[in-house]
Amino acid sequence: MTPLDWLALVHPVLMILFVYPVVGATIRLGILVRERRLGIHPLPPTVGEEHTAHGRWLTSAVVLLVLIALAVVLLGAPGGLGLLVAAPRRLGGLLLLVAVAMGGVLALWRPQRSSARALLALLAWGALLILVAQPEVRQLGSNPFGGLGWGSHALSGVLLCGLLLFSMAAAPDTLRWPRMRRLHQLAGLVTGLLLAVQAITGARDLLALPLRR
């Protein structure tokens, strides 16, 4: 196996070993937060803090692993690193997008105003959208509203990142605004469905790879 092959394994392996278990814990804590708010069970207030902390780790991990997967695709394209080095402006632009995506997520860990959190989430998601739109990124469909587009691991993955970034940015406001709380819950439901789509399309794409002997 080449170093690029090993790097390609980071995305699926850590998604299975880290992300999906954290997803389960985050969902469970979210249910406990709701039960505490409704007075169903006498739970400590730290449940909400733990739910928020798990959501931060989940969002940060998913964005990082998506960036690693996109790097593998770009480097694994015909010419790979050679073409990127030959175009320093494009390489610099791609690295800047990576920095904006990851920097936006990390900045959301710090207390911010609602407007600042919304801007950071949009910047991070916008950077991911531009990276996924690169010609080297293989997609089943370029039209996100078409049937093939929704079967694309890349497109559903970047939509998943957008929902996670929204949930992370909106988390502090869910205590004050019931409407934001309902949007947060809706985003969590769609996120769960997209994680199932990611598991299916990711396994499908791995099966489609040519076997090496």
VOPA-784632 format. One record per residue: x, y, z of N, C-alpha, C in turn. Coordinates in steps of 0.1 Angstrom, whole numbers, padded with zeros to 4 digits, always signed. Atoms other than C-alpha are relative to their C-alpha. Example, Ala and Ser with C-alpha at 12.3 -4.5 7.8 and 13.67 -1.06 7.14 Angstrom:
# VOPA-784632
+0009-0012+0000+0123-0045+0078+0009+0012+0000
-0009-0011+0000+0137-0011+0071-0008+0011+0008
***
This chain:
# VOPA-784632
+0008-0012+0000+0000+0000+0000+0009+0013+0000
-0008-0013+0000+0012+0035-0008-0005+0009+0011
+0004-0009-0010+0011+0064+0016-0014+0006-0002
+0013-0005+0003-0019+0077-0002-0011-0010+0004
+0010+0010-0004-0037+0044+0004-0003+0000+0015
+0002+0000-0015-0031+0046+0041-0007+0013+0004
+0007-0012-0003-0043+0082+0041-0015-0002-0003
+0013+0002+0004-0074+0071+0023-0008-0008+0010
+0007+0008-0010-0082+0046+0051-0004+0008+0012
+0002-0008-0012-0082+0074+0077-0015+0004+0001
+0014-0005+0000-0117+0087+0066-0010-0011+0004
+0010+0010-0004-0137+0054+0068+0003-0006+0013
-0003+0007-0012-0118+0039+0097-0005+0009+0012
+0004-0009-0011-0123+0070+0120-0015+0003+0000
+0015-0001-0001-0159+0074+0109-0006-0011+0007
+0006+0012-0007-0166+0039+0121+0004-0001+0014
-0004+0002-0013-0145+0039+0152-0003+0012+0009
+0002-0012-0008-0151+0075+0164-0013+0007-0002
+0011-0009+0003-0178+0094+0146-0014-0007+0004
+0013+0006-0002-0207+0069+0147-0002-0003+0015
+0002+0002-0014-0202+0060+0184-0004+0014+0007
+0003-0014-0005-0202+0098+0192-0014+0004-0004
+0013-0003+0004-0233+0102+0172-0011-0007+0009
+0009+0007-0009-0251+0076+0193-0001+0006+0014
+0000-0007-0013-0240+0093+0225-0006+0013+0000
+0006-0013+0002-0250+0127+0212-0015-0001+0000
+0015+0002+0001-0285+0115+0203-0006-0004+0013
+0005+0004-0014-0289+0098+0237+0000+0012+0009
-0001-0012-0009-0278+0130+0255-0011+0010-0004
+0010-0009+0004-0302+0150+0234-0014-0004+0005
+0013+0005-0005-0331+0128+0244-0001+0003+0015
+0000-0003-0015-0321+0132+0281-0002+0014+0002
+0002-0015-0002-0320+0170+0277-0015+0003-0002
+0014-0002+0002-0355+0169+0263-0008-0005+0012
+0007+0006-0012-0367+0146+0292+0002+0009+0012
-0002-0009-0011-0351+0170+0317-0009+0013-0001
+0008-0012+0003-0368+0200+0301-0014-0002+0003
+0015+0003-0002-0402+0184+0302-0003-0006+0014
+0002+0005-0013-0397+0171+0337-0003-0015+0001
+0003+0014+0000-0400+0135+0327+0009-0008+0010
-0009+0006-0009-0369+0125+0347+0008+0011+0007
-0009-0010-0007-0349+0144+0374+0014-0002-0004
-0014+0001+0004-0316+0148+0356+0008+0012+0003
-0008-0012-0003-0287+0171+0364+0002+0009-0012
-0001-0010+0011-0282+0203+0344+0012-0003-0009
-0012+0002+0008-0248+0190+0332-0003-0009-0013
+0004+0007+0011-0267+0168+0307+0001+0008-0013
+0000-0009+0011-0271+0198+0284+0014+0003-0004
-0014-0003+0003-0234+0207+0286+0007-0012-0007
-0006+0012+0006-0224+0171+0278-0006-0002-0015
+0006+0001+0013-0248+0171+0248+0007+0010-0010
-0006-0011+0008-0233+0204+0235+0015-0004-0003
-0014+0004+0002-0197+0191+0240+0001-0012-0010
-0001+0011+0010-0204+0159+0221-0003+0005-0014
+0003-0006+0013-0219+0179+0193+0012+0007-0006
-0012-0007+0005-0188+0200+0191+0011-0010-0005
-0010+0010+0004-0165+0170+0189-0005-0007-0013
+0005+0007+0012-0188+0153+0163+0001+0009-0012
-0001-0009+0012-0190+0184+0140+0015+0002-0004
-0014-0002+0003-0152+0190+0143+0006-0012-0007
-0005+0012+0005-0144+0154+0136-0005-0003-0015
+0005+0003+0013-0167+0151+0106+0006+0010-0010
-0006-0010+0009-0154+0183+0090+0015-0004-0003
-0014+0004+0002-0118+0171+0095+0001-0012-0009
+0000+0012+0008-0125+0137+0080-0004+0003-0014
+0004-0003+0014-0143+0152+0050+0012+0007-0007
-0012-0007+0006-0112+0175+0044+0010-0011-0004
-0010+0010+0003-0090+0144+0046-0004-0008-0013
+0005+0008+0012-0112+0125+0021+0001+0009-0013
-0001-0008+0012-0112+0155-0003+0015+0001-0004
-0014+0000+0003-0074+0157+0000+0004-0013-0008
-0003+0013+0007-0072+0120-0010-0004+0000-0014
+0006+0000+0014-0094+0126-0040+0009+0009-0009
-0008-0009+0008-0074+0156-0052+0014-0005-0003
-0014+0005+0002-0040+0139-0047+0000-0013-0008
+0001+0012+0007-0052+0107-0062-0005+0002-0015
+0004-0003+0014-0064+0124-0094+0012-0002-0010
-0011+0001+0010-0043+0119-0126+0009+0012+0001
-0010-0011-0002-0012+0140-0120+0001+0004+0014
+0000-0002-0015-0022+0145-0084+0007+0013+0004
-0007-0011-0006+0002+0166-0064+0008+0008-0010
-0008-0007+0010+0023+0174-0095-0008+0011-0007
+0008-0010+0006-0006+0193-0111-0003+0012+0009
+0002-0010-0010-0013+0212-0079+0012+0009+0002
-0012-0008-0001+0023+0222-0075+0003+0008-0012
-0002-0007+0012+0024+0233-0111-0009+0012+0000
+0010-0011+0000-0005+0257-0103+0000+0005+0014
-0001-0005-0014+0006+0275-0071-0011+0008+0005
+0012-0009-0004-0023+0299-0071-0012-0009+0004
+0011+0009-0003-0048+0270-0072+0003-0007+0013
-0004+0007-0012-0029+0251-0045-0001+0009+0012
+0002-0009-0011-0028+0282-0023-0015+0003+0003
+0014-0002-0003-0065+0287-0028-0006-0011+0007
+0006+0011-0006-0073+0252-0019+0004-0001+0015
-0004+0000-0014-0052+0254+0013-0007+0011+0008
+0007-0010-0006-0069+0286+0021-0014-0004+0004
+0014+0006-0002-0103+0269+0018+0000-0010+0012
-0001+0010-0011-0091+0241+0041+0001+0008+0013
-0002-0008-0013-0080+0267+0067-0013+0007+0004
+0013-0007-0004-0113+0286+0065-0010-0011+0006
+0009+0011-0005-0133+0253+0069+0003-0004+0014
-0004+0005-0013-0113+0240+0098+0000+0011+0011
+0000-0011-0010-0108+0274+0114-0013+0005+0004
+0014-0004-0004-0145+0282+0113-0005-0009+0010
+0005+0010-0010-0153+0250+0132+0007+0003+0013
-0007-0002-0013-0126+0256+0158-0004+0013+0007
+0005-0013-0006-0138+0292+0163-0013-0001+0006
+0014+0002-0006-0173+0279+0171+0001-0006+0014
-0002+0005-0014-0158+0263+0202-0001+0011+0010
-0001-0011-0009-0154+0297+0217-0014+0008+0001
+0013-0007-0001-0184+0318+0230+0000+0012-0010
+0002-0010+0010-0196+0341+0202-0014+0005+0000
+0014-0005+0002-0226+0363+0194-0007-0009-0010
+0007+0008+0010-0253+0346+0174+0003+0003-0014
-0003-0004+0014-0245+0366+0143+0014-0005-0004
-0013+0005+0003-0208+0357+0146+0001-0015-0002
+0001+0015+0002-0216+0320+0150-0006-0003-0013
+0006+0003+0013-0238+0321+0120+0009+0003-0011
-0010-0004+0011-0211+0338+0099+0011-0011-0001
-0010+0010+0000-0185+0313+0110-0005-0013-0006
+0005+0013+0005-0207+0283+0102-0002+0002-0015
+0001-0002+0015-0215+0298+0067+0013+0000-0007
-0013-0001+0006-0179+0305+0060+0006-0014-0001
-0005+0014+0000-0169+0269+0070-0007-0008-0011
+0008+0008+0010-0197+0254+0049+0003+0004-0014
-0003-0005+0013-0190+0276+0020+0013-0005-0006
-0013+0005+0004-0154+0266+0019-0001-0015-0004
+0002+0014+0004-0165+0229+0019-0007-0002-0013
+0007+0001+0013-0189+0235-0009+0009+0003-0012
-0009-0002+0011-0162+0250-0031+0010-0011-0002
-0010+0012+0001-0138+0221-0023-0007-0011-0007
+0007+0011+0006-0165+0196-0032-0003+0002-0015
+0002-0004+0013-0171+0215-0064+0012-0001-0010
-0012+0002+0009-0136+0208-0077-0002-0011-0010
+0002+0010+0010-0135+0189-0109+0005-0014+0003
-0006+0013-0003-0114+0161-0094-0009-0009+0009
+0008+0007-0009-0141+0152-0069-0011-0008-0008
+0009+0008+0007-0160+0123-0083-0014+0000+0006
+0014-0001-0005-0198+0127-0080-0009-0008-0010
+0010+0008+0009-0227+0105-0093-0008+0010-0008
+0009-0009+0007-0246+0136-0103+0004+0014+0004
-0004-0014-0003-0237+0173-0106-0012+0008+0004
+0013-0008-0003-0274+0184-0101-0004-0005+0014
+0004+0005-0014-0282+0182-0063-0014-0003+0001
+0014+0003-0001-0319+0181-0071-0004-0012-0008
+0003+0012+0008-0316+0151-0093+0002-0013+0008
-0001+0012-0007-0319+0115-0083+0014-0005+0003
-0014+0004-0001-0282+0107-0090+0007+0009+0010
-0007-0009-0010-0271+0138-0070-0002-0004+0014
+0002+0004-0014-0287+0126-0038+0006-0014+0003
-0008+0012-0002-0269+0093-0043+0015+0002+0001
-0014-0003+0000-0236+0110-0043+0005+0001+0015
-0005+0000-0013-0215+0104-0012+0006+0014+0003
-0006-0014-0002-0197+0138-0017-0011+0010+0003
+0010-0010-0002-0229+0158-0020-0008-0002+0013
+0008+0002-0013-0248+0142+0009+0010+0002+0012
-0009-0003-0011-0216+0145+0030+0002+0015+0003
-0001-0014-0003-0213+0182+0025-0013+0006+0005
+0013-0004-0007-0250+0186+0033+0000-0003+0014
-0001+0004-0013-0244+0167+0064+0009+0009+0008
-0009-0009-0006-0215+0190+0073-0008+0013+0003
+0008-0012-0002-0239+0220+0068-0009-0001+0012
+0010+0002-0011-0265+0206+0092+0008-0001+0013
-0007+0001-0012-0239+0198+0118+0006+0014+0004
-0005-0014-0003-0224+0233+0115-0011+0009+0005
+0012-0008-0005-0259+0248+0119-0003-0004+0014
+0004+0004-0014-0266+0227+0150+0010+0005+0010
-0010-0004-0010-0233+0236+0166-0001+0015+0002
+0001-0014-0002-0238+0273+0159-0013+0004+0007
+0013-0004-0006-0274+0273+0170-0002-0005+0015
+0002+0006-0013-0269+0253+0202-0001+0010+0012
+0002-0010-0011-0264+0283+0226-0014+0007+0000
+0013-0007+0001-0297+0298+0213-0012-0009+0002
+0012+0009-0002-0319+0267+0218-0006+0002+0014
+0005-0002-0014-0322+0276+0255-0010+0012+0001
+0007-0012+0000-0337+0310+0247-0012+0001-0009
+0010-0002+0011-0357+0306+0215-0006-0014-0003
+0007+0013+0003-0382+0277+0212+0001-0003-0015
-0001+0003+0014-0382+0281+0174+0013-0005-0004
-0013+0005+0003-0345+0277+0172+0002-0014+0006
-0001+0014-0006-0348+0246+0195-0007-0010-0010
+0007+0009+0009-0373+0231+0170+0008-0002-0013
-0009+0002+0012-0350+0238+0141+0012-0009+0003
-0011+0009-0004-0322+0222+0160-0004-0014+0000
+0004+0014-0001-0342+0191+0166-0003-0005-0014
+0003+0004+0014-0353+0190+0129+0014-0003-0007
-0014+0002+0005-0316+0194+0119+0006-0013+0005
-0006+0013-0006-0307+0165+0142-0007-0012-0007
+0007+0011+0007-0334+0143+0126+0006-0003-0014
-0005+0001+0013-0322+0150+0091+0015-0005+0000
-0014+0004-0001-0286+0146+0102+0001-0016+0002
+0000+0015-0002-0294+0110+0114-0003-0007-0013
+0003+0006+0013-0309+0102+0081+0012+0000-0010
-0012-0002+0009-0279+0116+0062+0011-0009+0004
-0010+0009-0005-0256+0096+0084-0002-0015-0005
+0003+0013+0005-0274+0064+0073+0003+0000-0015
-0003-0001+0015-0271+0076+0036+0015-0001-0002
-0014+0000+0001-0234+0082+0042+0006-0014+0002
-0005+0013-0002-0229+0047+0055-0003-0009-0012
+0004+0008+0012-0247+0032+0025+0008+0003-0012
-0008-0005+0012-0230+0053-0002+0015-0002+0002
-0015+0002-0003-0196+0050+0015+0003-0015-0003
-0003+0014+0003-0198+0012+0015-0002-0003-0014
+0002+0003+0015-0211+0012-0021+0012+0005-0007
-0012-0005+0008-0182+0034-0033+0012-0009+0003
-0011+0009-0003-0157+0011-0015-0001-0013-0008
+0002+0012+0008-0172-0019-0032+0003+0002-0014
-0002-0003+0014-0169-0002-0065+0015+0002-0004
-0015-0001+0003-0131+0002-0061+0005-0013-0006
-0006+0012+0005-0110-0022-0082+0009-0007+0011
-0007+0008-0009-0095-0050-0062+0015-0001-0004
-0014+0001+0004-0057-0051-0060+0005-0014+0005
-0005+0013-0004-0039-0084-0060+0015+0001+0000
***
